């Protein structure tokens, strides 16, 4: 039983870690730039359909602003 208690505590702590830890702000910006080349203006945390995403705002060479959403857990570009 003494060995089981620390293991259970470790599992509880690990399950409480934030979902945001998988894909960081810089990585999300780089992924978004591959899809919409330009200058990154802002990177913010958001939720879409109850899932954490990075909302990356990019300014194109033409002066257009584009919003790219990157899944914070997988790094998949959503749009």
HUVENWO-V554025 format. One record per helix or strand. SS is the DSSP state (@ for helix, = for strand). FROM is the first residue (numbers start at 0). TO is the last residue. If there is no record, write none. Layout:
# HUVENWO-V554025
ss->SS from->FROM to->TO
ss->SS from->FROM to->TO
This chain:
# HUVENWO-V554025
ss->@ from->1 to->14
ss->@ from->18 to->20
ss->@ from->24 to->34
ss->= from->38 to->47
ss->= from->50 to->58
ss->= from->64 to->70
ss->= from->76 to->76
